[in-house]
Amino acid sequence: MIIIAIIAVGVGSYLAFTNLAAPPKPEKPKLVIWGRATFVPPQLYWIEQKVRKWAAENGVDVEITWIPVAEIGKKLIAAVEAGSPPDIVINGHPVAIFAEKGLLIPLDDVVDKLGRDDIYEIKLKTCTFAGKIYCIPMMFEITWLHVRMDLVSKAKAEAYLPPKSFEDLYTLAKMLNNTEPGVYGIGWTYGLNGFDTWWMFQHVWAYFGGGMLASRSSDGVVIDKPPYRDALKKAFDYVKRFLDDKLTPPDSTEWVDVSNNLAYIQGRVAMTLNPLSIYYALLNEKPDLAAKTKLFLPPVSVDLGDESVFIFKNTKYPELAKDLVYYIFKDKDDYRVGFSESGALYGLPIFKSQVQKISDAWKKGRWPALGEDPAAAIEKIKYHETAAFPLGERTVPSELFREGFIWNEMIQRVVIRGENPDKIIDEYAARFKDEVKRTYGS
């Protein structure tokens, strides 16, 4: 018995020793991913499926967090300031704020593997800083005028579609107003806390020949210079008319990003400007209203597709992160079908080859509600939501003023509060110049 006990103790000591001496298991790689939640759920399902399939095949743990559209920029900026950004951002923004500070990994090699010539130049331009590409856009997010054709027919307003000018759009809104009792002519957003206020106004600001930044220096700020000053004043006057003439619901001064969607879906407005998230919702929730809806391009076409994939330089696994980014896009047909077509074309592909396939299908009668060939619609894009114009490139100042809803504040002070537009233009031009100097040093 004593001998057995001694042997047992000896074996236990040996096992303890061997356990202590055994090398530790290698740490399993983990990537922390943040993304911008979308109004079209199939897009998120597709991304989740792609990421988790890649992770399983490569033995990588992934942690994915989806953040609402109005919050992701603020949360990313705060995370960077705290020194704890995620490894990868998918379908997120902003980009310039991080790229121009040297916080992101260049993705030129990924772009080359995907086929640089197959990606639209305007998309590459919005991801290029100092000659290098720091993001891959998820999609084109084109704005379309959603229009109730039953009310157009009732008002005999067909001649104004598609609107050739914003004057046509105003006339159309007036003709459709109360064509059906209680239905406003248009849903136009003026709320402080949402991106729709900015990009709706951007269409009009650009239409009248306005601009904010022509070069990356304080001398390039053009908001307050002629003819840009007068263009901005004309834009203020134009959007104010919808309110003054009671063509948009009175609560549109408080709307957030989803509000105009709901106004159209609920039948409160005869038309509104929006990406195809409204039409996607109609197909799934209100097929009767979808059948009455037709979509047209506005007089100025803006790409709202700032959602992009980018990698922070602090990641422990840069090559794994880049491989995941490549994996997301490498099966271009799957990307077209799973990400774009499943969401009723809310987001058009960034690849020319895939847009051509969509164009061919449209010409054969698919997506009949679209009043224009999607490929032709892309060719008409002149402006990008987060790019400074007329520069045409993303910049830190233009993104900060958008992310912080500073442009919204400017719009509200003139259009809703009735403050002097010249005084406001001078004030915001000075604020914008200060931000340009802080960023670029001159």
Phi, psi and omega in degrees: 000317180295319179298317179299317181298317180297318179298317180299316179297319180297317179296317179299318179295321180296316180296319179298319181295315182293325177295319180293325184278342183296138179294145179294148177294140179297142181294131178285129181299145178222135176244128176265124186238131171246147177215159177272122177298149184242161177281356183239095187307323181305330178297316180291321178300317182295315179298313179304314182297317180295314183296314184288328175294314177300316182299317180295320182289336185250005178065042183241136171278139176231143176236113185250129177236125178260130187240138181303153186303318184282354186247337190298319180299313181297318181292322179293317179299317179295320180295321178295316179298328179275355180077023183223054177287164175290173175286312185230145169245128178241130179061036185236180179198164002275177181240310185302322182304327180263320183296317183286350175260007177073028184261356184246160178268132176298144183239024181301321181294325176293316179300318180296321178294325179284338181104088183305321183290344180270353180261134181302135183301322181297329178286319177295323181299321182286353178246006185257128178223125181051039174085359179239151181264125185246004177204163172237117181296146179281330190187168160270130178241084187278142175276135178234144174278111177276123188230134173284103184287336176295323179284327176298316179296318180296324180272356183055049186248019184302331184295344183264010179239135348292151181293124181278344180210167175287341171294319175299319181297319178297315180299318179297316179300321181292321180291325182277341183299122180061019170302323168246126186310130177085359179258119181285155184294326183207152171253111182238131188266133179232005186294157183284323191253065177188150182283339182299324178302317181293305188287331174298315180294324181303320178304313184286318179303314179291321182302320181276005176090023182280175178188162180240321187213126180256343177201164183277065175200161181297331176293340180277355177287123188241004184308316187261005182262146175289145001272007186293326179300311181296325178297319179294320178296321177296322178295317175303312182299320184296307185291336178292331182296326178298322177287311184300324183267009176056043178265347177237150181305142183299333180279002179293347174289349181242008185294150170250190189299326184273352190293316180291330174302309182296322180299320179287315182298324180277358177082020181276338182229151182277337178198161174199162180261129183189154166298178188283012176297328177295312183295322176302315180297321179298316181300326183267334186243327185224067183301331177295320178285326176301321181293337180266356187260136172231152186241133182228154174283141174286171181300330174239132184256124180242135174269118179268007186281063176280347179300125187217167173255130176210160186238129177282143185295339183281358181299144177282345187229066184299321182289322175297318180299316179294324178295321177296316179301316178297318182299322181301322187255347193295324174273089189293326177293319178296320177299316180297311184286312187284326183262319187266301185292328180294338179258025178057036177067023173307321175237121177275148182298155177275352184263131180301319182299323182281325176295324178297322177295321177293319178299316179299319179292321178298318180295337178268005174109000177282150182055056184296342180290336179287122182279003180209147176303124181305324179295319178293325179298319179297320181296338181274353181292129178240343186227150177241139189306318185257004179273140174290134178240146011278003180304319178080017180229149174294140177221159177301311182299316182294325178288320179297320180290331175283309183300324181273006181056031180288322175298321178301318179300317178300314181298313182299320184296327179273309190282321184262314182276345177075025179287159183299120184297323180295319178297317181294318179299316178299317182295313184282332173296319179294319179296320180293320177298319178301318181292322177297317178296319180297323185280315190249356172081006178202000000 
